[in-house]
Amino acid sequence: MSADRTADILNYVSAISREIGAFRAETQARLERMETEMQAGFEAVRTDIRLLKRQFEVMTQDLMEVRRDQRDLEVRLSALESKQA
């Protein structure tokens, strides 16, 4: 193999190596951006879940109050009906 051919092959391998390095750097940057975006998305979902949980807790408390009031009214109504009988 001639020295010129060897130099050409080494130059070609060197060029491929630079392209692979650039590709790896670009891929790494894209993956980091995706990871950052996913983390932001997950944090938004967590925030929404916390808000929904709080709203559900409030709604449950309200429902329990309504049920308690209904039971109280039923007891009072029964007492009134028994007095009339």
mmCIF file of the N, C-alpha and C atoms, coordinates in Angstrom:
data_MODEL
# 
_entry.id   MODEL 
# 
loop_
_atom_site.group_PDB 
_atom_site.id 
_atom_site.type_symbol 
_atom_site.label_atom_id 
_atom_site.label_alt_id 
_atom_site.label_comp_id 
_atom_site.label_asym_id 
_atom_site.label_entity_id 
_atom_site.label_seq_id 
_atom_site.pdbx_PDB_ins_code 
_atom_site.Cartn_x 
_atom_site.Cartn_y 
_atom_site.Cartn_z 
_atom_site.occupancy 
_atom_site.B_iso_or_equiv 
_atom_site.pdbx_formal_charge 
_atom_site.auth_seq_id 
_atom_site.auth_comp_id 
_atom_site.auth_asym_id 
_atom_site.auth_atom_id 
_atom_site.pdbx_PDB_model_num 
ATOM 1   N N  . MET A 1 1  ? 0.858   -1.162 0.000  1.00 0.00 ? 1  MET A N  1 
ATOM 2   C CA . MET A 1 1  ? 0.000   0.000  0.000  1.00 0.00 ? 1  MET A CA 1 
ATOM 3   C C  . MET A 1 1  ? 0.904   1.224  0.000  1.00 0.00 ? 1  MET A C  1 
ATOM 4   N N  . SER A 1 2  ? 0.565   2.158  -0.818 1.00 0.00 ? 2  SER A N  1 
ATOM 5   C CA . SER A 1 2  ? 1.392   3.348  -0.938 1.00 0.00 ? 2  SER A CA 1 
ATOM 6   C C  . SER A 1 2  ? 1.130   4.314  0.214  1.00 0.00 ? 2  SER A C  1 
ATOM 7   N N  . ALA A 1 3  ? 2.065   5.189  0.434  1.00 0.00 ? 3  ALA A N  1 
ATOM 8   C CA . ALA A 1 3  ? 1.958   6.177  1.504  1.00 0.00 ? 3  ALA A CA 1 
ATOM 9   C C  . ALA A 1 3  ? 0.790   7.106  1.247  1.00 0.00 ? 3  ALA A C  1 
ATOM 10  N N  . ASP A 1 4  ? 0.535   7.441  -0.018 1.00 0.00 ? 4  ASP A N  1 
ATOM 11  C CA . ASP A 1 4  ? -0.588  8.313  -0.359 1.00 0.00 ? 4  ASP A CA 1 
ATOM 12  C C  . ASP A 1 4  ? -1.917  7.634  -0.023 1.00 0.00 ? 4  ASP A C  1 
ATOM 13  N N  . ARG A 1 5  ? -2.003  6.362  -0.329 1.00 0.00 ? 5  ARG A N  1 
ATOM 14  C CA . ARG A 1 5  ? -3.245  5.614  -0.051 1.00 0.00 ? 5  ARG A CA 1 
ATOM 15  C C  . ARG A 1 5  ? -3.469  5.517  1.459  1.00 0.00 ? 5  ARG A C  1 
ATOM 16  N N  . THR A 1 6  ? -2.400  5.278  2.207  1.00 0.00 ? 6  THR A N  1 
ATOM 17  C CA . THR A 1 6  ? -2.486  5.190  3.660  1.00 0.00 ? 6  THR A CA 1 
ATOM 18  C C  . THR A 1 6  ? -2.915  6.540  4.241  1.00 0.00 ? 6  THR A C  1 
ATOM 19  N N  . ALA A 1 7  ? -2.364  7.613  3.731  1.00 0.00 ? 7  ALA A N  1 
ATOM 20  C CA . ALA A 1 7  ? -2.734  8.953  4.193  1.00 0.00 ? 7  ALA A CA 1 
ATOM 21  C C  . ALA A 1 7  ? -4.203  9.234  3.889  1.00 0.00 ? 7  ALA A C  1 
ATOM 22  N N  . ASP A 1 8  ? -4.657  8.828  2.701  1.00 0.00 ? 8  ASP A N  1 
ATOM 23  C CA . ASP A 1 8  ? -6.071  9.017  2.341  1.00 0.00 ? 8  ASP A CA 1 
ATOM 24  C C  . ASP A 1 8  ? -6.988  8.259  3.304  1.00 0.00 ? 8  ASP A C  1 
ATOM 25  N N  . ILE A 1 9  ? -6.619  7.019  3.607  1.00 0.00 ? 9  ILE A N  1 
ATOM 26  C CA . ILE A 1 9  ? -7.431  6.203  4.519  1.00 0.00 ? 9  ILE A CA 1 
ATOM 27  C C  . ILE A 1 9  ? -7.443  6.839  5.907  1.00 0.00 ? 9  ILE A C  1 
ATOM 28  N N  . LEU A 1 10 ? -6.294  7.280  6.396  1.00 0.00 ? 10 LEU A N  1 
ATOM 29  C CA . LEU A 1 10 ? -6.232  7.918  7.709  1.00 0.00 ? 10 LEU A CA 1 
ATOM 30  C C  . LEU A 1 10 ? -7.042  9.216  7.747  1.00 0.00 ? 10 LEU A C  1 
ATOM 31  N N  . ASN A 1 11 ? -6.977  9.983  6.678  1.00 0.00 ? 11 ASN A N  1 
ATOM 32  C CA . ASN A 1 11 ? -7.782  11.202 6.597  1.00 0.00 ? 11 ASN A CA 1 
ATOM 33  C C  . ASN A 1 11 ? -9.272  10.870 6.609  1.00 0.00 ? 11 ASN A C  1 
ATOM 34  N N  . TYR A 1 12 ? -9.644  9.826  5.883  1.00 0.00 ? 12 TYR A N  1 
ATOM 35  C CA . TYR A 1 12 ? -11.044 9.399  5.821  1.00 0.00 ? 12 TYR A CA 1 
ATOM 36  C C  . TYR A 1 12 ? -11.509 8.942  7.206  1.00 0.00 ? 12 TYR A C  1 
ATOM 37  N N  . VAL A 1 13 ? -10.683 8.137  7.880  1.00 0.00 ? 13 VAL A N  1 
ATOM 38  C CA . VAL A 1 13 ? -11.028 7.657  9.223  1.00 0.00 ? 13 VAL A CA 1 
ATOM 39  C C  . VAL A 1 13 ? -11.118 8.838  10.186 1.00 0.00 ? 13 VAL A C  1 
ATOM 40  N N  . SER A 1 14 ? -10.230 9.782  10.055 1.00 0.00 ? 14 SER A N  1 
ATOM 41  C CA . SER A 1 14 ? -10.244 10.969 10.901 1.00 0.00 ? 14 SER A CA 1 
ATOM 42  C C  . SER A 1 14 ? -11.517 11.785 10.668 1.00 0.00 ? 14 SER A C  1 
ATOM 43  N N  . ALA A 1 15 ? -11.927 11.921 9.418  1.00 0.00 ? 15 ALA A N  1 
ATOM 44  C CA . ALA A 1 15 ? -13.155 12.652 9.089  1.00 0.00 ? 15 ALA A CA 1 
ATOM 45  C C  . ALA A 1 15 ? -14.370 11.940 9.672  1.00 0.00 ? 15 ALA A C  1 
ATOM 46  N N  . ILE A 1 16 ? -14.392 10.612 9.556  1.00 0.00 ? 16 ILE A N  1 
ATOM 47  C CA . ILE A 1 16 ? -15.496 9.831  10.126 1.00 0.00 ? 16 ILE A CA 1 
ATOM 48  C C  . ILE A 1 16 ? -15.527 10.010 11.646 1.00 0.00 ? 16 ILE A C  1 
ATOM 49  N N  . SER A 1 17 ? -14.365 10.005 12.253 1.00 0.00 ? 17 SER A N  1 
ATOM 50  C CA . SER A 1 17 ? -14.275 10.173 13.699 1.00 0.00 ? 17 SER A CA 1 
ATOM 51  C C  . SER A 1 17 ? -14.827 11.535 14.121 1.00 0.00 ? 17 SER A C  1 
ATOM 52  N N  . ARG A 1 18 ? -14.497 12.586 13.373 1.00 0.00 ? 18 ARG A N  1 
ATOM 53  C CA . ARG A 1 18 ? -15.039 13.920 13.688 1.00 0.00 ? 18 ARG A CA 1 
ATOM 54  C C  . ARG A 1 18 ? -16.555 13.943 13.519 1.00 0.00 ? 18 ARG A C  1 
ATOM 55  N N  . GLU A 1 19 ? -17.058 13.317 12.465 1.00 0.00 ? 19 GLU A N  1 
ATOM 56  C CA . GLU A 1 19 ? -18.509 13.278 12.238 1.00 0.00 ? 19 GLU A CA 1 
ATOM 57  C C  . GLU A 1 19 ? -19.218 12.518 13.362 1.00 0.00 ? 19 GLU A C  1 
ATOM 58  N N  . ILE A 1 20 ? -18.621 11.424 13.787 1.00 0.00 ? 20 ILE A N  1 
ATOM 59  C CA . ILE A 1 20 ? -19.208 10.652 14.884 1.00 0.00 ? 20 ILE A CA 1 
ATOM 60  C C  . ILE A 1 20 ? -19.199 11.483 16.164 1.00 0.00 ? 20 ILE A C  1 
ATOM 61  N N  . GLY A 1 21 ? -18.110 12.201 16.412 1.00 0.00 ? 21 GLY A N  1 
ATOM 62  C CA . GLY A 1 21 ? -18.031 13.066 17.589 1.00 0.00 ? 21 GLY A CA 1 
ATOM 63  C C  . GLY A 1 21 ? -19.095 14.155 17.559 1.00 0.00 ? 21 GLY A C  1 
ATOM 64  N N  . ALA A 1 22 ? -19.273 14.766 16.386 1.00 0.00 ? 22 ALA A N  1 
ATOM 65  C CA . ALA A 1 22 ? -20.295 15.811 16.246 1.00 0.00 ? 22 ALA A CA 1 
ATOM 66  C C  . ALA A 1 22 ? -21.698 15.216 16.430 1.00 0.00 ? 22 ALA A C  1 
ATOM 67  N N  . PHE A 1 23 ? -21.912 14.028 15.867 1.00 0.00 ? 23 PHE A N  1 
ATOM 68  C CA . PHE A 1 23 ? -23.204 13.357 16.003 1.00 0.00 ? 23 PHE A CA 1 
ATOM 69  C C  . PHE A 1 23 ? -23.494 13.037 17.464 1.00 0.00 ? 23 PHE A C  1 
ATOM 70  N N  . ARG A 1 24 ? -22.482 12.537 18.167 1.00 0.00 ? 24 ARG A N  1 
ATOM 71  C CA . ARG A 1 24 ? -22.660 12.219 19.590 1.00 0.00 ? 24 ARG A CA 1 
ATOM 72  C C  . ARG A 1 24 ? -22.983 13.468 20.393 1.00 0.00 ? 24 ARG A C  1 
ATOM 73  N N  . ALA A 1 25 ? -22.276 14.562 20.116 1.00 0.00 ? 25 ALA A N  1 
ATOM 74  C CA . ALA A 1 25 ? -22.525 15.813 20.840 1.00 0.00 ? 25 ALA A CA 1 
ATOM 75  C C  . ALA A 1 25 ? -23.946 16.314 20.560 1.00 0.00 ? 25 ALA A C  1 
ATOM 76  N N  . GLU A 1 26 ? -24.365 16.267 19.306 1.00 0.00 ? 26 GLU A N  1 
ATOM 77  C CA . GLU A 1 26 ? -25.711 16.713 18.935 1.00 0.00 ? 26 GLU A CA 1 
ATOM 78  C C  . GLU A 1 26 ? -26.769 15.820 19.570 1.00 0.00 ? 26 GLU A C  1 
ATOM 79  N N  . THR A 1 27 ? -26.528 14.527 19.546 1.00 0.00 ? 27 THR A N  1 
ATOM 80  C CA . THR A 1 27 ? -27.472 13.582 20.149 1.00 0.00 ? 27 THR A CA 1 
ATOM 81  C C  . THR A 1 27 ? -27.567 13.798 21.651 1.00 0.00 ? 27 THR A C  1 
ATOM 82  N N  . GLN A 1 28 ? -26.440 14.008 22.293 1.00 0.00 ? 28 GLN A N  1 
ATOM 83  C CA . GLN A 1 28 ? -26.424 14.255 23.739 1.00 0.00 ? 28 GLN A CA 1 
ATOM 84  C C  . GLN A 1 28 ? -27.189 15.531 24.073 1.00 0.00 ? 28 GLN A C  1 
ATOM 85  N N  . ALA A 1 29 ? -26.984 16.578 23.281 1.00 0.00 ? 29 ALA A N  1 
ATOM 86  C CA . ALA A 1 29 ? -27.689 17.842 23.520 1.00 0.00 ? 29 ALA A CA 1 
ATOM 87  C C  . ALA A 1 29 ? -29.200 17.651 23.352 1.00 0.00 ? 29 ALA A C  1 
ATOM 88  N N  . ARG A 1 30 ? -29.595 16.914 22.334 1.00 0.00 ? 30 ARG A N  1 
ATOM 89  C CA . ARG A 1 30 ? -31.027 16.655 22.122 1.00 0.00 ? 30 ARG A CA 1 
ATOM 90  C C  . ARG A 1 30 ? -31.617 15.847 23.268 1.00 0.00 ? 30 ARG A C  1 
ATOM 91  N N  . LEU A 1 31 ? -30.904 14.834 23.719 1.00 0.00 ? 31 LEU A N  1 
ATOM 92  C CA . LEU A 1 31 ? -31.387 14.024 24.837 1.00 0.00 ? 31 LEU A CA 1 
ATOM 93  C C  . LEU A 1 31 ? -31.514 14.855 26.110 1.00 0.00 ? 31 LEU A C  1 
ATOM 94  N N  . GLU A 1 32 ? -30.557 15.733 26.346 1.00 0.00 ? 32 GLU A N  1 
ATOM 95  C CA . GLU A 1 32 ? -30.632 16.595 27.528 1.00 0.00 ? 32 GLU A CA 1 
ATOM 96  C C  . GLU A 1 32 ? -31.828 17.537 27.440 1.00 0.00 ? 32 GLU A C  1 
ATOM 97  N N  . ARG A 1 33 ? -32.081 18.094 26.239 1.00 0.00 ? 33 ARG A N  1 
ATOM 98  C CA . ARG A 1 33 ? -33.254 18.961 26.066 1.00 0.00 ? 33 ARG A CA 1 
ATOM 99  C C  . ARG A 1 33 ? -34.546 18.180 26.300 1.00 0.00 ? 33 ARG A C  1 
ATOM 100 N N  . MET A 1 34 ? -34.601 16.974 25.751 1.00 0.00 ? 34 MET A N  1 
ATOM 101 C CA . MET A 1 34 ? -35.795 16.141 25.942 1.00 0.00 ? 34 MET A CA 1 
ATOM 102 C C  . MET A 1 34 ? -35.999 15.822 27.417 1.00 0.00 ? 34 MET A C  1 
ATOM 103 N N  . GLU A 1 35 ? -34.932 15.500 28.100 1.00 0.00 ? 35 GLU A N  1 
ATOM 104 C CA . GLU A 1 35 ? -35.017 15.181 29.530 1.00 0.00 ? 35 GLU A CA 1 
ATOM 105 C C  . GLU A 1 35 ? -35.507 16.392 30.321 1.00 0.00 ? 35 GLU A C  1 
ATOM 106 N N  . THR A 1 36 ? -34.985 17.563 29.986 1.00 0.00 ? 36 THR A N  1 
ATOM 107 C CA . THR A 1 36 ? -35.416 18.788 30.660 1.00 0.00 ? 36 THR A CA 1 
ATOM 108 C C  . THR A 1 36 ? -36.897 19.040 30.403 1.00 0.00 ? 36 THR A C  1 
ATOM 109 N N  . GLU A 1 37 ? -37.321 18.885 29.164 1.00 0.00 ? 37 GLU A N  1 
ATOM 110 C CA . GLU A 1 37 ? -38.734 19.085 28.827 1.00 0.00 ? 37 GLU A CA 1 
ATOM 111 C C  . GLU A 1 37 ? -39.624 18.061 29.526 1.00 0.00 ? 37 GLU A C  1 
ATOM 112 N N  . MET A 1 38 ? -39.166 16.819 29.578 1.00 0.00 ? 38 MET A N  1 
ATOM 113 C CA . MET A 1 38 ? -39.958 15.780 30.259 1.00 0.00 ? 38 MET A CA 1 
ATOM 114 C C  . MET A 1 38 ? -40.066 16.073 31.743 1.00 0.00 ? 38 MET A C  1 
ATOM 115 N N  . GLN A 1 39 ? -38.968 16.509 32.349 1.00 0.00 ? 39 GLN A N  1 
ATOM 116 C CA . GLN A 1 39 ? -39.010 16.841 33.775 1.00 0.00 ? 39 GLN A CA 1 
ATOM 117 C C  . GLN A 1 39 ? -39.984 17.982 34.035 1.00 0.00 ? 39 GLN A C  1 
ATOM 118 N N  . ALA A 1 40 ? -39.977 18.981 33.163 1.00 0.00 ? 40 ALA A N  1 
ATOM 119 C CA . ALA A 1 40 ? -40.913 20.092 33.313 1.00 0.00 ? 40 ALA A CA 1 
ATOM 120 C C  . ALA A 1 40 ? -42.348 19.588 33.156 1.00 0.00 ? 40 ALA A C  1 
ATOM 121 N N  . GLY A 1 41 ? -42.551 18.693 32.196 1.00 0.00 ? 41 GLY A N  1 
ATOM 122 C CA . GLY A 1 41 ? -43.881 18.122 31.988 1.00 0.00 ? 41 GLY A CA 1 
ATOM 123 C C  . GLY A 1 41 ? -44.333 17.308 33.193 1.00 0.00 ? 41 GLY A C  1 
ATOM 124 N N  . PHE A 1 42 ? -43.442 16.496 33.732 1.00 0.00 ? 42 PHE A N  1 
ATOM 125 C CA . PHE A 1 42 ? -43.786 15.688 34.905 1.00 0.00 ? 42 PHE A CA 1 
ATOM 126 C C  . PHE A 1 42 ? -44.083 16.578 36.108 1.00 0.00 ? 42 PHE A C  1 
ATOM 127 N N  . GLU A 1 43 ? -43.343 17.653 36.244 1.00 0.00 ? 43 GLU A N  1 
ATOM 128 C CA . GLU A 1 43 ? -43.582 18.567 37.367 1.00 0.00 ? 43 GLU A CA 1 
ATOM 129 C C  . GLU A 1 43 ? -44.952 19.231 37.218 1.00 0.00 ? 43 GLU A C  1 
ATOM 130 N N  . ALA A 1 44 ? -45.320 19.573 35.998 1.00 0.00 ? 44 ALA A N  1 
ATOM 131 C CA . ALA A 1 44 ? -46.646 20.157 35.765 1.00 0.00 ? 44 ALA A CA 1 
ATOM 132 C C  . ALA A 1 44 ? -47.735 19.149 36.107 1.00 0.00 ? 44 ALA A C  1 
ATOM 133 N N  . VAL A 1 45 ? -47.510 17.887 35.740 1.00 0.00 ? 45 VAL A N  1 
ATOM 134 C CA . VAL A 1 45 ? -48.487 16.840 36.062 1.00 0.00 ? 45 VAL A CA 1 
ATOM 135 C C  . VAL A 1 45 ? -48.584 16.665 37.574 1.00 0.00 ? 45 VAL A C  1 
ATOM 136 N N  . ARG A 1 46 ? -47.453 16.648 38.255 1.00 0.00 ? 46 ARG A N  1 
ATOM 137 C CA . ARG A 1 46 ? -47.466 16.523 39.718 1.00 0.00 ? 46 ARG A CA 1 
ATOM 138 C C  . ARG A 1 46 ? -48.243 17.669 40.360 1.00 0.00 ? 46 ARG A C  1 
ATOM 139 N N  . THR A 1 47 ? -48.039 18.864 39.857 1.00 0.00 ? 47 THR A N  1 
ATOM 140 C CA . THR A 1 47 ? -48.759 20.026 40.377 1.00 0.00 ? 47 THR A CA 1 
ATOM 141 C C  . THR A 1 47 ? -50.251 19.858 40.158 1.00 0.00 ? 47 THR A C  1 
ATOM 142 N N  . ASP A 1 48 ? -50.630 19.419 38.966 1.00 0.00 ? 48 ASP A N  1 
ATOM 143 C CA . ASP A 1 48 ? -52.054 19.193 38.672 1.00 0.00 ? 48 ASP A CA 1 
ATOM 144 C C  . ASP A 1 48 ? -52.641 18.123 39.580 1.00 0.00 ? 48 ASP A C  1 
ATOM 145 N N  . ILE A 1 49 ? -51.877 17.073 39.824 1.00 0.00 ? 49 ILE A N  1 
ATOM 146 C CA . ILE A 1 49 ? -52.362 15.997 40.693 1.00 0.00 ? 49 ILE A CA 1 
ATOM 147 C C  . ILE A 1 49 ? -52.553 16.513 42.120 1.00 0.00 ? 49 ILE A C  1 
ATOM 148 N N  . ARG A 1 50 ? -51.603 17.312 42.598 1.00 0.00 ? 50 ARG A N  1 
ATOM 149 C CA . ARG A 1 50 ? -51.755 17.888 43.941 1.00 0.00 ? 50 ARG A CA 1 
ATOM 150 C C  . ARG A 1 50 ? -52.996 18.766 44.022 1.00 0.00 ? 50 ARG A C  1 
ATOM 151 N N  . LEU A 1 51 ? -53.236 19.557 42.998 1.00 0.00 ? 51 LEU A N  1 
ATOM 152 C CA . LEU A 1 51 ? -54.411 20.421 42.973 1.00 0.00 ? 51 LEU A CA 1 
ATOM 153 C C  . LEU A 1 51 ? -55.693 19.593 42.955 1.00 0.00 ? 51 LEU A C  1 
ATOM 154 N N  . LEU A 1 52 ? -55.721 18.565 42.119 1.00 0.00 ? 52 LEU A N  1 
ATOM 155 C CA . LEU A 1 52 ? -56.892 17.690 42.062 1.00 0.00 ? 52 LEU A CA 1 
ATOM 156 C C  . LEU A 1 52 ? -57.122 16.976 43.389 1.00 0.00 ? 52 LEU A C  1 
ATOM 157 N N  . LYS A 1 53 ? -56.039 16.552 44.013 1.00 0.00 ? 53 LYS A N  1 
ATOM 158 C CA . LYS A 1 53 ? -56.162 15.885 45.309 1.00 0.00 ? 53 LYS A CA 1 
ATOM 159 C C  . LYS A 1 53 ? -56.793 16.819 46.324 1.00 0.00 ? 53 LYS A C  1 
ATOM 160 N N  . ARG A 1 54 ? -56.343 18.059 46.357 1.00 0.00 ? 54 ARG A N  1 
ATOM 161 C CA . ARG A 1 54 ? -56.897 19.037 47.299 1.00 0.00 ? 54 ARG A CA 1 
ATOM 162 C C  . ARG A 1 54 ? -58.374 19.304 46.987 1.00 0.00 ? 54 ARG A C  1 
ATOM 163 N N  . GLN A 1 55 ? -58.698 19.453 45.716 1.00 0.00 ? 55 GLN A N  1 
ATOM 164 C CA . GLN A 1 55 ? -60.093 19.682 45.336 1.00 0.00 ? 55 GLN A CA 1 
ATOM 165 C C  . GLN A 1 55 ? -60.960 18.487 45.730 1.00 0.00 ? 55 GLN A C  1 
ATOM 166 N N  . PHE A 1 56 ? -60.435 17.289 45.559 1.00 0.00 ? 56 PHE A N  1 
ATOM 167 C CA . PHE A 1 56 ? -61.176 16.090 45.940 1.00 0.00 ? 56 PHE A CA 1 
ATOM 168 C C  . PHE A 1 56 ? -61.396 16.048 47.449 1.00 0.00 ? 56 PHE A C  1 
ATOM 169 N N  . GLU A 1 57 ? -60.375 16.427 48.212 1.00 0.00 ? 57 GLU A N  1 
ATOM 170 C CA . GLU A 1 57 ? -60.507 16.462 49.671 1.00 0.00 ? 57 GLU A CA 1 
ATOM 171 C C  . GLU A 1 57 ? -61.596 17.445 50.090 1.00 0.00 ? 57 GLU A C  1 
ATOM 172 N N  . VAL A 1 58 ? -61.612 18.625 49.486 1.00 0.00 ? 58 VAL A N  1 
ATOM 173 C CA . VAL A 1 58 ? -62.626 19.632 49.808 1.00 0.00 ? 58 VAL A CA 1 
ATOM 174 C C  . VAL A 1 58 ? -64.014 19.125 49.427 1.00 0.00 ? 58 VAL A C  1 
ATOM 175 N N  . MET A 1 59 ? -64.113 18.526 48.250 1.00 0.00 ? 59 MET A N  1 
ATOM 176 C CA . MET A 1 59 ? -65.392 17.997 47.791 1.00 0.00 ? 59 MET A CA 1 
ATOM 177 C C  . MET A 1 59 ? -65.884 16.887 48.724 1.00 0.00 ? 59 MET A C  1 
ATOM 178 N N  . THR A 1 60 ? -64.981 16.040 49.170 1.00 0.00 ? 60 THR A N  1 
ATOM 179 C CA . THR A 1 60 ? -65.347 14.966 50.090 1.00 0.00 ? 60 THR A CA 1 
ATOM 180 C C  . THR A 1 60 ? -65.838 15.538 51.416 1.00 0.00 ? 60 THR A C  1 
ATOM 181 N N  . GLN A 1 61 ? -65.162 16.552 51.916 1.00 0.00 ? 61 GLN A N  1 
ATOM 182 C CA . GLN A 1 61 ? -65.602 17.189 53.164 1.00 0.00 ? 61 GLN A CA 1 
ATOM 183 C C  . GLN A 1 61 ? -66.990 17.805 52.998 1.00 0.00 ? 61 GLN A C  1 
ATOM 184 N N  . ASP A 1 62 ? -67.204 18.470 51.870 1.00 0.00 ? 62 ASP A N  1 
ATOM 185 C CA . ASP A 1 62 ? -68.517 19.067 51.610 1.00 0.00 ? 62 ASP A CA 1 
ATOM 186 C C  . ASP A 1 62 ? -69.600 17.994 51.550 1.00 0.00 ? 62 ASP A C  1 
ATOM 187 N N  . LEU A 1 63 ? -69.307 16.895 50.887 1.00 0.00 ? 63 LEU A N  1 
ATOM 188 C CA . LEU A 1 63 ? -70.272 15.809 50.777 1.00 0.00 ? 63 LEU A CA 1 
ATOM 189 C C  . LEU A 1 63 ? -70.589 15.220 52.150 1.00 0.00 ? 63 LEU A C  1 
ATOM 190 N N  . MET A 1 64 ? -69.568 15.083 52.975 1.00 0.00 ? 64 MET A N  1 
ATOM 191 C CA . MET A 1 64 ? -69.796 14.549 54.321 1.00 0.00 ? 64 MET A CA 1 
ATOM 192 C C  . MET A 1 64 ? -70.664 15.503 55.148 1.00 0.00 ? 64 MET A C  1 
ATOM 193 N N  . GLU A 1 65 ? -70.460 16.798 54.964 1.00 0.00 ? 65 GLU A N  1 
ATOM 194 C CA . GLU A 1 65 ? -71.299 17.776 55.670 1.00 0.00 ? 65 GLU A CA 1 
ATOM 195 C C  . GLU A 1 65 ? -72.747 17.684 55.202 1.00 0.00 ? 65 GLU A C  1 
ATOM 196 N N  . VAL A 1 66 ? -72.949 17.536 53.919 1.00 0.00 ? 66 VAL A N  1 
ATOM 197 C CA . VAL A 1 66 ? -74.307 17.407 53.377 1.00 0.00 ? 66 VAL A CA 1 
ATOM 198 C C  . VAL A 1 66 ? -74.977 16.155 53.930 1.00 0.00 ? 66 VAL A C  1 
ATOM 199 N N  . ARG A 1 67 ? -74.259 15.060 53.970 1.00 0.00 ? 67 ARG A N  1 
ATOM 200 C CA . ARG A 1 67 ? -74.821 13.818 54.517 1.00 0.00 ? 67 ARG A CA 1 
ATOM 201 C C  . ARG A 1 67 ? -75.165 13.972 56.002 1.00 0.00 ? 67 ARG A C  1 
ATOM 202 N N  . ARG A 1 68 ? -74.260 14.638 56.741 1.00 0.00 ? 68 ARG A N  1 
ATOM 203 C CA . ARG A 1 68 ? -74.532 14.860 58.165 1.00 0.00 ? 68 ARG A CA 1 
ATOM 204 C C  . ARG A 1 68 ? -75.786 15.711 58.347 1.00 0.00 ? 68 ARG A C  1 
ATOM 205 N N  . ASP A 1 69 ? -75.904 16.774 57.557 1.00 0.00 ? 69 ASP A N  1 
ATOM 206 C CA . ASP A 1 69 ? -77.087 17.633 57.633 1.00 0.00 ? 69 ASP A CA 1 
ATOM 207 C C  . ASP A 1 69 ? -78.350 16.858 57.261 1.00 0.00 ? 69 ASP A C  1 
ATOM 208 N N  . GLN A 1 70 ? -78.242 16.003 56.255 1.00 0.00 ? 70 GLN A N  1 
ATOM 209 C CA . GLN A 1 70 ? -79.391 15.206 55.844 1.00 0.00 ? 70 GLN A CA 1 
ATOM 210 C C  . GLN A 1 70 ? -79.828 14.267 56.966 1.00 0.00 ? 70 GLN A C  1 
ATOM 211 N N  . ARG A 1 71 ? -78.865 13.617 57.610 1.00 0.00 ? 71 ARG A N  1 
ATOM 212 C CA . ARG A 1 71 ? -79.200 12.736 58.730 1.00 0.00 ? 71 ARG A CA 1 
ATOM 213 C C  . ARG A 1 71 ? -79.861 13.515 59.868 1.00 0.00 ? 71 ARG A C  1 
ATOM 214 N N  . ASP A 1 72 ? -79.316 14.693 60.155 1.00 0.00 ? 72 ASP A N  1 
ATOM 215 C CA . ASP A 1 72 ? -79.915 15.521 61.214 1.00 0.00 ? 72 ASP A CA 1 
ATOM 216 C C  . ASP A 1 72 ? -81.354 15.881 60.874 1.00 0.00 ? 72 ASP A C  1 
ATOM 217 N N  . LEU A 1 73 ? -81.592 16.239 59.632 1.00 0.00 ? 73 LEU A N  1 
ATOM 218 C CA . LEU A 1 73 ? -82.955 16.586 59.216 1.00 0.00 ? 73 LEU A CA 1 
ATOM 219 C C  . LEU A 1 73 ? -83.880 15.378 59.288 1.00 0.00 ? 73 LEU A C  1 
ATOM 220 N N  . GLU A 1 74 ? -83.373 14.219 58.910 1.00 0.00 ? 74 GLU A N  1 
ATOM 221 C CA . GLU A 1 74 ? -84.192 13.007 58.989 1.00 0.00 ? 74 GLU A CA 1 
ATOM 222 C C  . GLU A 1 74 ? -84.567 12.693 60.434 1.00 0.00 ? 74 GLU A C  1 
ATOM 223 N N  . VAL A 1 75 ? -83.607 12.861 61.338 1.00 0.00 ? 75 VAL A N  1 
ATOM 224 C CA . VAL A 1 75 ? -83.876 12.621 62.760 1.00 0.00 ? 75 VAL A CA 1 
ATOM 225 C C  . VAL A 1 75 ? -84.913 13.615 63.261 1.00 0.00 ? 75 VAL A C  1 
ATOM 226 N N  . ARG A 1 76 ? -84.754 14.883 62.915 1.00 0.00 ? 76 ARG A N  1 
ATOM 227 C CA . ARG A 1 76 ? -85.710 15.901 63.352 1.00 0.00 ? 76 ARG A CA 1 
ATOM 228 C C  . ARG A 1 76 ? -87.096 15.652 62.769 1.00 0.00 ? 76 ARG A C  1 
ATOM 229 N N  . LEU A 1 77 ? -87.138 15.247 61.502 1.00 0.00 ? 77 LEU A N  1 
ATOM 230 C CA . LEU A 1 77 ? -88.418 14.959 60.857 1.00 0.00 ? 77 LEU A CA 1 
ATOM 231 C C  . LEU A 1 77 ? -89.096 13.774 61.534 1.00 0.00 ? 77 LEU A C  1 
ATOM 232 N N  . SER A 1 78 ? -88.317 12.749 61.835 1.00 0.00 ? 78 SER A N  1 
ATOM 233 C CA . SER A 1 78 ? -88.891 11.581 62.525 1.00 0.00 ? 78 SER A CA 1 
ATOM 234 C C  . SER A 1 78 ? -89.441 11.978 63.886 1.00 0.00 ? 78 SER A C  1 
ATOM 235 N N  . ALA A 1 79 ? -88.727 12.841 64.595 1.00 0.00 ? 79 ALA A N  1 
ATOM 236 C CA . ALA A 1 79 ? -89.184 13.297 65.905 1.00 0.00 ? 79 ALA A CA 1 
ATOM 237 C C  . ALA A 1 79 ? -90.489 14.085 65.779 1.00 0.00 ? 79 ALA A C  1 
ATOM 238 N N  . LEU A 1 80 ? -90.582 14.958 64.793 1.00 0.00 ? 80 LEU A N  1 
ATOM 239 C CA . LEU A 1 80 ? -91.802 15.704 64.572 1.00 0.00 ? 80 LEU A CA 1 
ATOM 240 C C  . LEU A 1 80 ? -92.984 14.810 64.189 1.00 0.00 ? 80 LEU A C  1 
ATOM 241 N N  . GLU A 1 81 ? -92.689 13.838 63.336 1.00 0.00 ? 81 GLU A N  1 
ATOM 242 C CA . GLU A 1 81 ? -93.760 12.917 62.917 1.00 0.00 ? 81 GLU A CA 1 
ATOM 243 C C  . GLU A 1 81 ? -94.249 12.097 64.088 1.00 0.00 ? 81 GLU A C  1 
ATOM 244 N N  . SER A 1 82 ? -93.347 11.672 64.954 1.00 0.00 ? 82 SER A N  1 
ATOM 245 C CA . SER A 1 82 ? -93.771 10.851 66.089 1.00 0.00 ? 82 SER A CA 1 
ATOM 246 C C  . SER A 1 82 ? -94.576 11.682 67.105 1.00 0.00 ? 82 SER A C  1 
ATOM 247 N N  . LYS A 1 83 ? -94.304 12.981 67.208 1.00 0.00 ? 83 LYS A N  1 
ATOM 248 C CA . LYS A 1 83 ? -95.079 13.852 68.091 1.00 0.00 ? 83 LYS A CA 1 
ATOM 249 C C  . LYS A 1 83 ? -96.491 14.064 67.570 1.00 0.00 ? 83 LYS A C  1 
ATOM 250 N N  . GLN A 1 84 ? -96.621 14.074 66.234 1.00 0.00 ? 84 GLN A N  1 
ATOM 251 C CA . GLN A 1 84 ? -97.949 14.289 65.626 1.00 0.00 ? 84 GLN A CA 1 
ATOM 252 C C  . GLN A 1 84 ? -98.800 13.050 65.667 1.00 0.00 ? 84 GLN A C  1 
ATOM 253 N N  . ALA A 1 85 ? -98.175 11.914 65.766 1.00 0.00 ? 85 ALA A N  1 
ATOM 254 C CA . ALA A 1 85 ? -98.923 10.661 65.727 1.00 0.00 ? 85 ALA A CA 1 
ATOM 255 C C  . ALA A 1 85 ? -99.637 10.328 66.998 1.00 0.00 ? 85 ALA A C  1 
# 
